[in-house]
Amino acid sequence: MPPADLPAAQPTGAAPHSLVEDLQALITGCLFVALSILMLRESRLLTGGTTGLSFLLHYLSGWRLGLVLFLVNLPFYVFGLAALGKRFTFKTFCAVGTLSLFTEIIPGLVHFSRLDPVFAAVMGGLLAGIGILILMRHGASLGGSGVLAIYLQKTRGWRAGTVQMSLDVCILSLGLLVVSPGEVGLSILSAAALNLVIGINHRPDRYFGF
């Protein structure tokens, strides 16, 4: 299964997306992921990648999640430039910045009077998977560990999927420092739902809706 935040390869001969198409994908994809983040945070759950690391720092410090998410991703743009080029890195920077902004705005627009943690885990994972898939189809990602995984694959020959999975395991394991084992278990369920969406739908050999 491919890492959840890696970019998609555009099929040969496909017409490039227009600026308007890229902008709507950026906004739509980030809105899906921001709503997912809200559901996970309301249930005190985690996720993988740099978003999961941002959750940990947010829970431990109380710092604003959107700001932490933006700052945590900054060092990884170096790997993006080295492994995937300026265009991808710029789109990813815009996506992370937009997500960080939406992460701060959405809580003021949506309120849950009751949110079942199991539903939040599954639905949060599905929403994040859909949002990330939209971004991938437009040559962007949410940066962080996925970019590092690609960089290590290109420079060291390490399988990107294995690197991504290993980092996610480490982050979710660290979650035991701030949330209960049950919440970590639900976080793993959420990550599985996310990767299920990507694994089934991110198939360049089958789907050409780029």
Solvent accessible surface area in square Angstrom, and as a share of the most:
residue,aa,sasa,rsa
1,M,144,0.64
2,P,47,0.29
3,P,10,0.06
4,A,14,0.11
5,D,15,0.08
6,L,19,0.10
7,P,29,0.18
8,A,16,0.12
9,A,73,0.57
10,Q,80,0.36
11,P,32,0.20
12,T,147,0.85
13,G,81,0.78
14,A,38,0.29
15,A,85,0.66
16,P,107,0.67
17,H,33,0.15
18,S,55,0.36
19,L,132,0.66
20,V,111,0.64
21,E,76,0.34
22,D,22,0.12
23,L,86,0.43
24,Q,90,0.40
25,A,0,0.00
26,L,29,0.14
27,I,82,0.42
28,T,47,0.27
29,G,0,0.00
30,C,0,0.00
31,L,74,0.37
32,F,65,0.27
33,V,6,0.04
34,A,1,0.01
35,L,56,0.28
36,S,1,0.01
37,I,4,0.02
38,L,6,0.03
39,M,8,0.03
40,L,5,0.03
41,R,54,0.20
42,E,97,0.43
43,S,17,0.11
44,R,98,0.36
45,L,0,0.00
46,L,0,0.00
47,T,15,0.09
48,G,15,0.14
49,G,6,0.06
50,T,7,0.04
51,T,20,0.12
52,G,0,0.00
53,L,59,0.30
54,S,0,0.00
55,F,0,0.00
56,L,9,0.04
57,L,62,0.31
58,H,32,0.14
59,Y,31,0.12
60,L,114,0.57
61,S,50,0.32
62,G,60,0.57
63,W,156,0.55
64,R,154,0.56
65,L,2,0.01
66,G,2,0.02
67,L,98,0.49
68,V,6,0.04
69,L,3,0.01
70,F,55,0.23
71,L,89,0.44
72,V,22,0.13
73,N,1,0.00
74,L,72,0.36
75,P,82,0.52
76,F,35,0.15
77,Y,26,0.10
78,V,102,0.59
79,F,59,0.24
80,G,1,0.01
81,L,96,0.48
82,A,72,0.56
83,A,8,0.06
84,L,52,0.26
85,G,29,0.28
86,K,166,0.70
87,R,159,0.58
88,F,16,0.07
89,T,12,0.07
90,F,136,0.57
91,K,36,0.15
92,T,1,0.01
93,F,87,0.36
94,C,42,0.25
95,A,0,0.00
96,V,1,0.01
97,G,25,0.24
98,T,26,0.15
99,L,2,0.01
100,S,10,0.06
101,L,104,0.51
102,F,30,0.12
103,T,2,0.01
104,E,52,0.23
105,I,77,0.39
106,I,15,0.08
107,P,47,0.29
108,G,72,0.69
109,L,133,0.66
110,V,51,0.30
111,H,161,0.72
112,F,53,0.22
113,S,111,0.72
114,R,196,0.71
115,L,35,0.18
116,D,54,0.28
117,P,63,0.40
118,V,78,0.45
119,F,107,0.45
120,A,0,0.00
121,A,0,0.00
122,V,53,0.31
123,M,66,0.30
124,G,0,0.00
125,G,1,0.01
126,L,54,0.27
127,L,14,0.07
128,A,9,0.07
129,G,0,0.00
130,I,68,0.34
131,G,0,0.00
132,I,11,0.06
133,L,22,0.11
134,I,41,0.21
135,L,2,0.01
136,M,1,0.00
137,R,40,0.14
138,H,24,0.11
139,G,25,0.25
140,A,4,0.03
141,S,0,0.00
142,L,14,0.07
143,G,1,0.01
144,G,0,0.00
145,S,4,0.03
146,G,0,0.00
147,V,4,0.02
148,L,34,0.17
149,A,0,0.00
150,I,15,0.08
151,Y,56,0.21
152,L,27,0.13
153,Q,84,0.37
154,K,130,0.55
155,T,75,0.44
156,R,155,0.57
157,G,59,0.57
158,W,127,0.45
159,R,182,0.67
160,A,6,0.04
161,G,22,0.21
162,T,79,0.46
163,V,18,0.10
164,Q,11,0.05
165,M,122,0.54
166,S,56,0.36
167,L,55,0.27
168,D,27,0.14
169,V,86,0.50
170,C,76,0.46
171,I,18,0.09
172,L,15,0.08
173,S,58,0.37
174,L,86,0.43
175,G,0,0.00
176,L,100,0.50
177,L,136,0.67
178,V,24,0.14
179,V,11,0.06
180,S,52,0.34
181,P,102,0.64
182,G,50,0.48
183,E,43,0.19
184,V,13,0.07
185,G,37,0.36
186,L,36,0.18
187,S,0,0.00
188,I,94,0.48
189,L,72,0.36
190,S,3,0.02
191,A,18,0.14
192,A,58,0.45
193,A,11,0.08
194,L,16,0.08
195,N,33,0.17
196,L,93,0.46
197,V,17,0.09
198,I,0,0.00
199,G,20,0.19
200,I,94,0.47
201,N,51,0.26
202,H,23,0.10
203,R,82,0.30
204,P,52,0.32
205,D,101,0.53
206,R,137,0.50
207,Y,76,0.29
208,F,129,0.54
209,G,59,0.57
210,F,29,0.12
